[in-house]
């Protein structure tokens, strides 16, 4: 158990007192002001089209993201009780959701699948928060609105939208001596064109470790070795109103930079790697049309997402020479491209108040190529993924609605160099849900769905530098997801939600040891991810107070092997979040938040033994103020107590950091109704 001594609390309390003192004069001047900033609430959302909402959908709106002391999309999502943002050995900030890791989630940007085909993940820690309009998190298996995949849920990042973007927004933020961030957002309407564009720049030096960090052979005290990086991003969306019922939408984003990958602090064989460069991009073209007097809506989309990175391995922490046997330079190029059709047909049967028929049909091609300097081999892998998913949403009475659907997924692999051609695969996943509204303030939803995830190209064909035997016959992981969700809006500004969930996973891809110290990935595992979640929010406008809290209990275990092998790595049993904000003067707010993550099991790959990371507890504080209608300033402290926080074993996170920033906004949002997403999608994904 960790102890918090006075010498750790003293600087934290001094910083907190200084931040609070900055608010006191303004607070005295603003006593009696009843105004409060409206923030989007996390809620169990009914479908925008009046259909069933079988699953819990958490939405983080732009104002809510602005208020967070977070810099990336992954950091913001990681504050949800059901989610965890974990920094891995490659410096990526990957997410878990209800025990599912990011490979098992559907990640979308503006409704387009966005994951590197090789390993099935995209580092959302590299997505700057200022470019995000809102975030949607679907817990459990999503309906057809979100498309294929998503064994355990979906995460959709909606970038800054035409019609919802100010004329000009500039942001500058920095932690002295360690990091500087800048962003620009611009939106306008010119004739039939409505657009939003954005760009960011982030320069980071090695981040500071907590003062209590004990130096190791691989990592001295002070700043984290090779955690520096330089990155930038840019993109935007243009919408054209072709006719009264037809719109054309062109979107694109790109993120790139050079990133250090800090070595393990504990491994006897540390790796000195860097991504130089690392690039991810996506582009999409969509047409949205309404037919039959608005009863039929169809969206057609084409998209392409290229990814590229060069991984450089060095001899030692000087990162200058590549003379040893472990040194290499490898180039990886990936491409995901495809298209889909989403449709919504509003029917009018005599036996139901509302009946909506939905369809998602599409496919994507994924390709991976790699080349290592000095090697004659240049492996290339590719496959096609196809999905056909119809669904019916019905509202029978004012208090009862239901959804019924099925998702058919197919994988069509192409030829692969050096291995046997794999077989085609087809999976079927039904979905059913009932939603009850016994009172206008209470919603109860029951859902059951089966989902599948095909193995990534890396899982099936990579040899992990000779440590793994490829398995061309590797099959899909499948999961039955069951959930009971309850939400209630209570008097006095309270909102409550609770969920019970159980996911039964079969065909889990696990390591199977082979003679000679090597292994092969096989569909040999079964797992159970079950738990309870609860969240509460409260708002009292006369006092300028708002609060949120959440908790998750997670039981994550393999069912096919005994303990300790049955443990699933880095899944905490307990996760809690608490936030209290006080708007002491109109436009001026002091926010406190705490994130607590319970102990997490891990497997030490060097020793082969199991261990447990201790509880992480982080306290963050942010003071923000609107000096003028066009100028806002903020001061924040992250990890105020300078506590030790952990990513994967041997990869510690930053200690205390003090940030200051400003934002200037000119002009109002353009207010184009055309910017709203197609109801045909049935999801804000397409907004």
C-alpha positions as MATLAB code, in Angstrom:
seq = 'XXXXXXXXXXXXXXXXXXXXXXXXXXXXXXXXXXXXXXXXXXXXXXXXXXXXXXXXXXXXXXXXXXXXXXXXXXXXXXXXXXXXXXXXXXXXXXXXXXXXXXXXXXXXXXXXXXXXXXXXXXXXXXXXXXXXXXXXXXXXXXXXXXXXXXXXXXXXXXXXXXXXXXXXXXXXXXXXXXXXXXXXXXXXXXXXXXXXXXXXXXXXXXXXXXXXXXXXXXXXXXXXXXXXXXXXXXXXXXXXXXXXXXXXXXXXXXXXXXXXXXXXXXXXXXXXXXXXXXXXXXXXXXXXXXXXXXXXXXXXXXXXXXXXXXXXXXXXXXXXXXXXXXXXXXXXXXXXXXXXXXXXXXXXXXXXXXXXXXXXXXXXXXXXXXXXXXXXXXXXXXXXXXXXXXXXXXXXXXXXXXXXXXXXXXXXXXXXXXXXXXXXXXXXXXXXXXXXXXXXXXXXXXXXXXXXXXXXXXXXXXXXXXXXXXXXXXXXXXXXXXXXXXXXXXXXXXXXXXXXXXXXXXXXXXXXXXXXXXXXXXXXXXXXXXXXXXXXXXXXXXXXXXXXXXXXXXXXXXXXXXXXXXXXXXXXXXXXXXXXXXXXXXXXXXXXXXXXXXXXXXXXXXXXXXXXXXXXXXXXXXXXXXXXXXXXXXXXXXXXXXXXXXXXXXXXXXXXXXXXXXXXXXXXXXXXXXXXXXXXXXXXXXX';
ca = [
       0.000    0.000    0.000;
       1.326    3.422   -0.928;
       1.616    6.099    1.760;
       1.259    9.811    1.073;
       3.720   11.702    3.223;
       3.661   15.403    4.035;
       6.669   16.107    1.815;
       4.591   14.958   -1.162;
       1.439   16.803   -0.135;
       3.142   20.093    0.699;
       3.938   21.195   -2.889;
       0.566   19.925   -4.067;
      -1.273   21.917   -1.424;
       0.803   24.995   -2.172;
      -0.035   24.789   -5.885;
      -3.696   24.135   -5.149;
      -3.828   27.066   -2.744;
      -2.280   29.329   -5.375;
      -4.830   28.252   -7.979;
      -7.689   28.755   -5.509;
      -6.383   32.166   -4.450;
      -6.506   33.303   -8.060;
     -10.242   32.634   -7.959;
     -11.012   34.391   -4.669;
     -11.182   38.039   -5.816;
     -13.407   37.131   -8.730;
     -15.553   34.944   -6.495;
     -16.176   37.813   -4.091;
     -17.123   40.068   -6.957;
     -19.503   37.523   -8.415;
     -21.498   36.420   -5.386;
     -25.163   36.045   -6.201;
     -24.644   35.381   -9.917;
     -26.859   32.437  -10.853;
     -25.449   31.851  -14.327;
     -23.677   28.596  -15.117;
     -21.954   27.140  -18.139;
     -24.029   24.449  -19.844;
     -22.071   21.239  -20.291;
     -23.077   18.161  -22.197;
     -24.039   15.272  -19.947;
     -23.022   11.650  -20.185;
     -26.318    9.863  -20.652;
     -28.115    6.797  -21.908;
     -29.215    8.183  -25.234;
     -32.368    7.489  -27.150;
     -31.895    7.136  -30.875;
     -32.072   10.407  -32.761;
     -34.700    8.930  -35.060;
     -37.036    7.788  -32.342;
     -36.036    4.151  -32.598;
     -34.797    1.869  -29.889;
     -31.623    2.687  -28.020;
     -30.549   -0.807  -26.980;
     -27.171    0.106  -25.593;
     -25.510    2.634  -23.381;
     -24.055    5.457  -25.464;
     -21.793    7.929  -23.680;
     -21.379   11.287  -25.399;
     -18.680   13.817  -24.549;
     -19.573   17.181  -26.090;
     -17.232   20.003  -27.136;
     -17.872   22.133  -24.040;
     -17.305   19.126  -21.819;
     -14.006   18.373  -23.578;
     -12.960   22.016  -23.187;
     -13.461   21.811  -19.428;
     -11.308   18.690  -19.011;
      -7.628   18.927  -18.060;
      -6.840   16.590  -20.959;
      -4.780   16.985  -24.114;
      -5.782   14.017  -26.280;
      -8.830   11.977  -27.200;
      -7.456    8.968  -25.308;
      -7.014   11.001  -22.121;
     -10.611   12.231  -22.309;
     -12.068    8.758  -22.923;
      -9.884    7.317  -20.162;
     -11.823    9.354  -17.608;
     -14.971    7.301  -18.183;
     -15.525    4.700  -15.439;
     -15.822    1.934  -18.048;
     -12.616    2.868  -19.879;
      -8.893    2.830  -19.220;
      -6.132    4.523  -21.235;
      -2.970    2.442  -20.957;
       0.478    3.408  -22.272;
       2.143    0.339  -23.727;
       5.737   -0.602  -24.520;
       5.509    1.125  -27.931;
       4.543    4.445  -26.360;
       0.954    4.124  -27.615;
      -1.917    5.233  -25.393;
      -4.423    2.455  -26.056;
      -7.870    2.010  -24.591;
      -9.781   -0.710  -22.816;
     -13.571   -0.665  -22.570;
     -15.398   -2.967  -20.163;
     -12.360   -5.236  -20.261;
     -12.051   -5.415  -24.053;
      -8.750   -4.125  -25.422;
      -8.578   -1.704  -28.322;
      -8.060   -4.418  -30.951;
     -11.498   -5.712  -29.960;
     -13.194   -2.313  -30.344;
     -14.440   -0.527  -33.440;
     -12.612    2.805  -33.768;
     -14.082    5.389  -36.119;
     -13.205    8.938  -37.101;
     -16.193   10.768  -38.569;
     -17.917    7.413  -38.976;
     -15.044    5.870  -40.970;
     -13.183    2.795  -39.601;
      -9.762    4.040  -38.488;
      -7.297    1.416  -37.337;
      -3.924    0.358  -38.709;
      -4.654   -2.869  -40.674;
      -1.473   -4.584  -39.456;
      -2.238   -4.575  -35.719;
      -5.820   -3.301  -35.590;
      -5.220   -0.257  -33.382;
      -4.840    3.502  -33.728;
      -3.143    5.517  -31.001;
      -5.830    7.996  -29.929;
      -3.256    9.537  -27.594;
      -1.891   11.199  -30.731;
      -5.261   12.790  -31.621;
      -5.272   16.357  -30.190;
      -8.437   17.192  -28.293;
      -8.950   20.657  -29.913;
      -9.736   19.007  -33.277;
     -12.547   16.889  -31.777;
     -16.131   18.179  -31.743;
     -17.457   15.289  -29.672;
     -16.812   11.677  -28.758;
     -19.273    8.805  -28.683;
     -18.573    5.613  -26.762;
     -20.829    2.602  -27.328;
     -20.469    0.113  -24.484;
     -21.220   -3.412  -25.634;
     -22.084   -4.454  -29.165;
     -23.353   -1.548  -31.248;
     -26.275   -1.577  -33.657;
     -25.914   -1.346  -37.434;
     -25.481    2.441  -37.235;
     -21.791    1.962  -36.444;
     -20.904   -0.727  -38.958;
     -18.887   -3.949  -38.666;
     -16.520   -5.149  -35.982;
     -16.631   -3.949  -32.444;
     -16.450   -7.188  -30.471;
     -16.992   -5.209  -27.262;
     -18.037   -1.718  -28.316;
     -17.258    1.259  -30.504;
     -15.566    4.643  -30.153;
     -16.366    7.376  -32.655;
     -14.440   10.660  -32.823;
     -16.324   13.417  -34.625;
     -13.931   16.140  -35.756;
     -14.837   19.827  -35.868;
     -17.947   20.195  -37.990;
     -19.136   22.725  -40.511;
     -21.908   24.723  -38.948;
     -20.612   24.049  -35.434;
     -17.237   25.782  -35.729;
     -16.481   29.461  -34.972;
     -15.011   31.757  -37.572;
     -11.625   31.510  -35.852;
     -10.388   29.733  -32.750;
      -6.749   29.877  -31.608;
      -5.362   27.934  -28.643;
      -1.976   27.940  -26.996;
      -1.063   25.746  -24.056;
       2.189   24.811  -22.376;
       3.893   23.112  -19.474;
       7.097   25.126  -18.877;
      10.255   23.354  -20.053;
       8.347   20.252  -21.135;
       5.629   20.797  -23.746;
       4.003   23.407  -25.989;
       0.761   22.955  -27.931;
      -0.966   25.181  -30.461;
      -4.121   24.733  -32.516;
      -6.173   26.665  -35.049;
      -9.791   26.044  -36.063;
     -11.695   27.986  -38.719;
     -15.222   27.581  -40.057;
     -17.423   29.528  -42.452;
     -20.212   29.339  -45.020;
     -19.658   30.532  -48.592;
     -22.646   30.126  -50.890;
     -23.606   26.438  -50.961;
     -20.310   25.485  -49.244;
     -19.991   25.110  -45.484;
     -16.580   24.140  -44.181;
     -14.389   23.679  -41.123;
     -10.610   23.311  -41.134;
      -8.135   22.742  -38.316;
      -4.446   22.322  -37.596;
      -2.308   21.581  -34.537;
       1.338   21.540  -33.501;
       2.790   19.812  -30.438;
       6.414   19.923  -29.298;
       7.296   17.794  -26.273;
      10.526   17.376  -24.331;
      11.127   14.370  -22.074;
       8.344   14.408  -19.476;
       9.107   14.589  -15.727;
       8.845   11.463  -13.610;
       7.410   11.685  -10.066;
       9.935   12.803   -7.466;
       9.442    9.485   -5.640;
      10.539    7.413   -8.652;
      13.458    5.158   -7.717;
      16.198    5.169  -10.346;
      16.956    1.893  -12.137;
      19.739    0.660  -14.379;
      17.661    1.723  -17.413;
      16.118    4.948  -16.101;
      17.643    7.616  -13.850;
      15.490    9.904  -11.723;
      14.298   13.128  -13.325;
      12.944   13.166  -16.861;
      11.811   10.065  -18.760;
      14.363    8.863  -21.302;
      13.341    9.296  -24.960;
       9.781   10.464  -24.275;
      10.225   13.585  -26.434;
       8.351   14.077  -29.680;
       7.280   16.569  -32.324;
       3.937   16.196  -34.087;
       1.364   18.042  -36.114;
      -2.075   17.459  -37.566;
      -4.417   19.034  -40.035;
      -7.701   18.422  -41.771;
     -11.228   19.549  -42.284;
     -14.659   18.947  -43.741;
     -16.494   20.612  -46.625;
     -20.226   20.199  -47.166;
     -22.077   21.159  -50.332;
     -25.852   21.488  -50.487;
     -26.514   20.017  -53.928;
     -30.286   20.323  -53.668;
     -32.895   20.589  -50.963;
     -32.574   16.901  -50.078;
     -29.037   16.079  -51.181;
     -25.657   16.867  -49.635;
     -22.076   16.025  -50.525;
     -19.535   15.792  -47.673;
     -15.756   15.624  -48.112;
     -13.630   15.014  -44.996;
      -9.969   14.379  -44.377;
      -7.428   14.382  -41.548;
      -3.744   13.611  -41.162;
      -1.554   13.239  -38.075;
       2.185   12.756  -38.143;
       5.415   13.273  -36.303;
       8.471   11.745  -34.702;
       8.062    9.970  -31.371;
      10.467    8.427  -28.910;
       9.590    5.094  -27.289;
      10.954    5.116  -23.735;
      12.701    1.870  -22.729;
      11.428   -0.403  -19.985;
      12.662    0.714  -16.587;
      12.976   -2.886  -15.349;
      13.783   -5.207  -18.265;
      17.316   -6.641  -18.500;
      16.942   -6.317  -22.277;
      15.672   -2.762  -22.825;
      14.752   -1.623  -26.319;
      15.823    1.764  -27.632;
      13.276    2.465  -30.338;
      11.872    5.492  -32.130;
       9.116    6.111  -34.659;
      10.643    8.537  -37.133;
       8.321    9.324  -38.838;
       4.823    8.079  -37.875;
       1.873    9.090  -40.091;
      -1.857    8.320  -40.073;
      -4.463    9.810  -42.411;
      -7.973    9.254  -43.652;
     -10.259   10.745  -46.273;
     -13.900   10.146  -47.078;
     -16.492   11.276  -49.594;
     -20.155   10.884  -48.663;
     -23.448   11.618  -50.345;
     -26.585   11.905  -48.222;
     -29.982   11.941  -49.875;
     -33.634   11.929  -48.850;
     -36.340   10.259  -50.915;
     -40.073    9.509  -50.724;
     -40.855   12.768  -48.920;
     -38.119   12.156  -46.375;
     -39.225    8.643  -45.393;
     -36.188    7.047  -47.065;
     -32.679    8.306  -46.352;
     -29.562    6.834  -47.921;
     -25.901    7.595  -47.349;
     -23.185    6.317  -49.676;
     -19.542    6.650  -48.646;
     -16.080    5.946  -50.001;
     -13.017    6.161  -47.784;
      -9.273    5.570  -47.767;
      -6.910    5.509  -44.772;
      -3.158    5.263  -45.417;
      -0.715    4.700  -42.548;
       3.067    4.696  -42.536;
       5.858    4.564  -40.002;
       9.550    3.909  -39.792;
      10.668    2.092  -36.658;
      14.349    2.577  -35.752;
      16.086    0.410  -33.143;
      19.323    1.757  -31.634;
      22.183    0.211  -29.677;
      21.909    2.212  -26.448;
      20.187    5.198  -24.793;
      22.316    7.609  -26.820;
      20.093    6.823  -29.832;
      22.905    7.505  -32.287;
      24.342    4.174  -33.486;
      22.859    1.044  -35.073;
      25.803   -1.366  -35.071;
      24.624   -4.237  -32.842;
      22.572   -7.259  -33.925;
      19.448   -5.904  -32.242;
      19.568   -2.652  -34.233;
      17.394   -2.285  -37.325;
      15.328    0.140  -39.388;
      11.975   -1.113  -40.627;
       9.420    0.641  -42.771;
       5.715   -0.267  -42.447;
       3.045    0.863  -44.923;
      -0.646    0.106  -44.435;
      -3.790    0.948  -46.355;
      -7.479    0.549  -45.547;
      -9.925    1.525  -48.290;
     -13.538    0.765  -49.005;
     -17.073    1.990  -48.965;
     -20.479    1.439  -47.454;
     -24.158    2.221  -47.819;
     -26.332    3.101  -44.831;
     -30.061    3.413  -45.206;
     -33.080    4.264  -43.066;
     -36.639    3.630  -44.216;
     -39.413    5.012  -42.020;
     -42.423    2.736  -42.280;
     -45.963    3.335  -41.050;
     -47.558    0.017  -40.060;
     -50.891   -0.183  -38.286;
     -49.516   -2.310  -35.438;
     -46.720    0.043  -34.292;
     -46.373    3.725  -33.583;
     -43.032    3.806  -35.406;
     -41.088    1.277  -37.448;
     -37.659    2.001  -38.900;
     -35.791   -0.392  -41.175;
     -32.039    0.105  -41.241;
     -29.306   -1.354  -43.387;
     -25.508   -1.243  -43.312;
     -23.755   -2.847  -46.279;
     -20.126   -2.394  -47.231;
     -16.613   -3.661  -47.349;
     -13.038   -2.637  -46.984;
      -9.699   -3.765  -48.322;
      -6.739   -3.872  -45.920;
      -3.103   -4.169  -46.941;
       0.189   -4.259  -45.065;
       3.730   -4.122  -46.456;
       7.025   -3.945  -44.607;
      10.703   -3.723  -45.407;
      13.730   -3.965  -43.122;
      17.002   -2.425  -44.254;
      19.518   -5.111  -45.139;
      16.846   -7.766  -45.674;
      15.835   -9.077  -49.068;
      12.390  -10.070  -47.821;
       9.507   -7.595  -48.114;
       6.391   -9.317  -46.735;
       3.001   -8.152  -47.949;
      -0.369   -9.206  -46.539;
      -3.903   -8.196  -47.495;
      -7.553   -9.215  -47.163;
     -11.132   -8.070  -47.768;
     -13.731   -7.594  -45.012;
     -17.419   -7.568  -46.017;
     -20.515   -6.839  -43.916;
     -24.270   -7.016  -44.474;
     -26.397   -5.901  -41.504;
     -30.163   -5.257  -41.523;
     -32.061   -4.083  -38.439;
     -35.619   -3.195  -37.453;
     -36.425   -0.624  -34.741;
     -40.014   -0.523  -33.538;
     -41.887    1.595  -31.020;
     -45.065   -0.188  -29.992;
     -46.351    2.186  -27.311;
     -45.200    5.328  -25.562;
     -43.268    3.153  -23.103;
     -42.135    0.093  -25.095;
     -39.749   -0.207  -28.042;
     -37.566   -2.962  -29.470;
     -34.805   -3.648  -31.962;
     -33.992   -6.814  -33.874;
     -31.132   -7.285  -36.305;
     -28.354   -9.486  -37.594;
     -24.816   -8.777  -38.745;
     -23.135  -11.026  -41.315;
     -19.366  -10.568  -41.592;
     -17.015  -12.237  -44.060;
     -13.258  -12.234  -44.502;
     -11.751  -12.977  -47.902;
      -7.961  -13.274  -47.573;
      -5.690  -12.854  -50.560;
      -2.497  -14.766  -51.237;
       0.318  -14.310  -48.723;
       3.993  -14.718  -49.450;
       5.695  -17.632  -47.742;
       2.625  -19.215  -46.120;
      -0.342  -21.361  -47.061;
      -3.303  -19.434  -48.408;
      -5.860  -19.169  -45.569;
      -9.523  -20.022  -45.850;
     -12.439  -17.610  -46.130;
     -14.501  -17.041  -42.997;
     -18.115  -16.033  -42.358;
     -19.724  -15.146  -39.019;
     -23.296  -14.261  -38.056;
     -24.258  -12.082  -35.115;
     -27.877  -11.509  -34.040;
     -28.978   -8.503  -31.974;
     -32.120   -8.059  -29.904;
     -33.180   -5.427  -27.399;
     -36.151   -4.168  -25.432;
     -36.441   -0.645  -24.072;
     -38.972    0.289  -21.380;
     -39.905    3.802  -20.329;
     -42.190    3.336  -17.316;
     -41.882    7.055  -16.596;
     -40.828   10.000  -18.735;
     -37.724   10.295  -16.564;
     -36.785    6.596  -16.435;
     -35.422    4.316  -19.173;
     -34.649    0.598  -18.830;
     -32.955   -1.329  -21.662;
     -32.236   -5.033  -22.060;
     -29.972   -6.161  -24.879;
     -28.210   -9.231  -26.217;
     -25.909   -9.339  -29.227;
     -23.259  -11.572  -30.717;
     -20.271   -9.990  -32.389;
     -17.094  -11.218  -34.066;
     -13.610   -9.895  -34.724;
     -11.396  -11.330  -37.414;
      -7.689  -11.586  -36.531;
      -5.421   -8.785  -37.634;
      -2.779   -9.334  -40.290;
      -0.142   -9.164  -37.570;
      -1.807  -11.792  -35.395;
      -2.113  -14.218  -38.289;
       1.111  -13.753  -40.251;
       3.824  -11.895  -38.295;
       6.721  -13.930  -36.876;
       7.694  -11.410  -34.145;
      11.389  -11.417  -35.094;
      11.480  -15.223  -35.151;
       9.757  -15.741  -31.776;
       6.343  -16.680  -33.220;
       5.117  -19.300  -35.712;
       2.525  -17.720  -38.057;
      -0.966  -19.256  -38.045;
      -2.764  -18.704  -41.391;
      -5.765  -20.676  -40.097;
      -6.380  -18.347  -37.144;
     -10.116  -17.762  -36.793;
     -12.392  -15.031  -35.490;
     -12.954  -14.182  -31.855;
     -16.652  -14.120  -30.981;
     -18.566  -12.756  -28.010;
     -22.111  -12.781  -26.687;
     -22.765   -9.421  -25.011;
     -25.622   -9.097  -22.522;
     -26.547   -5.854  -20.764;
     -29.166   -4.300  -18.509;
     -29.031   -0.495  -18.559;
     -31.060    1.883  -16.401;
     -31.101    5.678  -16.546;
     -33.126    8.178  -14.525;
     -33.416   11.951  -14.382;
     -34.310   12.898  -10.831;
     -35.461   16.139   -9.206;
     -32.986   18.658   -7.788;
     -30.669   18.353  -10.807;
     -29.637   14.710  -10.305;
     -29.175   12.121  -13.054;
     -28.403    8.469  -12.376;
     -27.411    5.551  -14.569;
     -26.459    1.963  -13.847;
     -25.495   -1.037  -15.952;
     -24.930   -4.719  -15.463;
     -23.083   -6.480  -18.267;
     -21.697   -9.874  -19.173;
     -19.615  -10.712  -22.246;
     -18.842  -14.375  -22.953;
     -15.885  -14.597  -25.340;
     -15.067  -17.722  -27.332;
     -12.198  -18.371  -29.727;
     -10.063  -15.911  -27.744;
      -6.697  -15.456  -29.447;
      -3.987  -16.495  -26.971;
      -0.348  -17.580  -26.991;
       0.235  -21.336  -27.234;
       3.820  -22.292  -26.281;
       5.765  -24.512  -28.671;
       9.072  -26.411  -28.270;
      12.211  -24.310  -28.515;
      10.928  -21.303  -26.596;
       8.678  -20.037  -29.409;
       4.894  -19.752  -29.559;
       1.907  -19.547  -31.886;
      -1.308  -17.550  -31.605;
      -4.345  -19.856  -31.510;
      -8.110  -19.620  -30.883;
      -7.650  -21.610  -27.684;
      -9.101  -19.284  -25.069;
     -12.446  -18.514  -23.493;
     -13.094  -15.498  -21.298;
     -15.745  -13.777  -19.234;
     -15.911   -9.988  -18.908;
     -18.702   -9.151  -16.497;
     -19.360   -6.302  -14.128;
     -21.421   -3.438  -12.789;
     -21.273    0.284  -13.514;
     -22.919    3.262  -11.901;
     -22.757    6.975  -12.622;
     -24.315   10.069  -11.075;
     -24.328   13.690  -12.121;
     -25.674   16.713  -10.286;
     -26.088   20.350  -11.111;
     -27.198   23.263   -8.934;
     -27.284   26.428  -11.025;
     -27.986   28.893   -8.180;
     -24.738   27.873   -6.507;
     -22.810   27.390   -9.751;
     -21.999   23.782   -8.809;
     -21.897   20.639  -10.894;
     -20.556   17.219  -10.035;
     -20.095   13.835  -11.646;
     -19.048   10.488  -10.281;
     -18.753    6.984  -11.608;
     -17.609    3.522  -10.614;
     -17.027    0.205  -12.368;
     -16.493   -3.264  -10.956;
     -15.021   -5.658  -13.532;
     -14.627   -9.415  -13.292;
     -12.265  -10.348  -16.138;
     -11.003  -13.913  -16.346;
     -10.119  -16.681  -18.741;
     -12.301  -19.771  -18.366;
     -10.049  -22.325  -20.062;
      -7.011  -22.270  -17.746;
      -6.461  -22.250  -13.958;
      -5.136  -19.333  -11.896;
      -2.816  -17.425  -12.225;
      -2.860  -18.001  -15.999;
      -6.579  -17.173  -15.986;
      -5.838  -13.526  -15.229;
      -6.336  -11.060  -18.062;
      -3.517   -8.538  -18.088;
      -4.050   -4.934  -16.999;
      -7.789   -5.294  -16.288;
      -8.534   -3.575  -12.954;
     -11.370   -4.865  -10.802;
     -12.170   -1.325   -9.665;
     -12.217    2.032  -11.437;
     -13.654    5.264  -10.054;
     -13.970    8.856  -11.222;
     -15.137   11.946   -9.348;
     -15.409   15.562  -10.461;
     -16.582   18.710   -8.693;
     -16.684   22.084  -10.440;
     -17.665   25.460   -9.026;
     -18.540   28.372  -11.289;
     -17.878   31.128   -8.780;
     -18.471   33.872  -11.369;
     -20.093   33.729  -14.780;
     -17.491   32.236  -17.098;
     -15.022   31.446  -14.265;
     -14.770   27.885  -12.992;
     -12.615   25.829  -10.644;
     -12.640   22.105  -11.407;
     -11.294   19.252   -9.298;
     -11.223   15.680  -10.548;
      -9.869   12.389   -9.220;
      -9.240    9.192  -11.178;
      -8.620    5.975   -9.256;
      -7.647    2.717  -10.968;
      -7.342   -0.414   -8.855;
      -4.547   -3.006   -8.944;
      -3.967   -4.676  -12.315;
      -2.389   -8.079  -12.998;
       0.470   -8.368  -15.471;
       2.802  -11.014  -16.836;
       6.518  -10.217  -16.652;
       7.755  -11.413  -20.049;
      11.357  -11.549  -18.810;
      10.779  -13.749  -15.761;
       7.540  -15.440  -16.798;
       6.000  -14.611  -13.420;
       2.772  -12.793  -12.610;
       2.599   -9.554  -10.655;
       0.176   -6.755   -9.801;
       0.539   -3.057  -10.392;
      -0.518   -0.996   -7.352;
      -3.517    1.322   -7.288;
      -3.143    4.534   -9.282;
      -4.735    7.680   -7.854;
      -4.526   10.950   -9.769;
      -5.822   14.373   -8.715;
      -6.162   17.083  -11.372;
      -7.169   20.729  -10.917;
      -8.146   23.329  -13.514;
      -9.012   27.006  -13.126;
     -10.523   28.576  -16.236;
     -11.927   32.010  -16.893;
     -13.554   33.939  -19.701;
     -11.892   37.355  -19.491;
     -13.717   38.603  -22.561;
     -16.335   37.004  -24.829;
     -13.447   36.263  -27.206;
     -10.654   35.432  -24.721;
     -10.326   32.592  -22.196;
      -7.400   31.664  -19.948;
      -6.741   28.601  -17.833;
      -4.239   27.239  -15.343;
      -4.165   23.566  -14.479;
      -2.150   21.009  -12.560;
      -2.188   17.368  -13.670;
      -1.191   14.652  -11.193;
      -1.137   17.330   -8.510;
       0.137   14.934   -5.813;
       3.076   13.874   -8.018;
       1.964   10.261   -7.532;
       3.500    7.314   -9.353;
       1.179    6.152  -12.134;
       1.719    3.143  -14.348;
       1.097    2.154  -17.908;
       2.273   -1.335  -18.691;
       4.762   -2.830  -16.224;
       8.040   -0.924  -16.500;
       6.517    2.086  -18.259;
       5.710    4.830  -15.698;
       3.639    7.884  -16.511;
       4.352   11.590  -15.924;
       4.575   13.170  -12.507;
       3.171   16.579  -11.604;
       2.900   19.055  -14.483;
       1.676   22.665  -14.387;
      -0.041   23.949  -17.519;
      -1.167   27.393  -18.636;
      -3.146   28.219  -21.741;
      -5.270   30.696  -23.606;
      -7.943   30.515  -26.262;
      -9.294   33.259  -28.459;
     -12.506   32.831  -30.435;
     -13.773   35.203  -33.103;
     -17.208   34.961  -34.658;
     -20.042   32.626  -33.880;
     -20.779   29.147  -35.147;
     -21.986   29.212  -38.723;
     -25.212   27.474  -37.744;
     -25.777   25.495  -40.945;
     -28.503   22.919  -40.497;
     -26.858   21.037  -43.358;
     -24.033   20.130  -41.008;
     -26.228   17.703  -39.131;
     -25.571   14.043  -39.733;
     -27.834   11.916  -41.884;
     -30.620   10.247  -40.012;
     -30.019    7.391  -42.411;
     -26.942    6.545  -40.413;
     -28.968    6.447  -37.257;
     -25.905    7.626  -35.395;
     -24.188   10.911  -34.682;
     -21.200    9.196  -36.322;
     -22.070   10.802  -39.597;
     -22.665   14.265  -38.216;
];
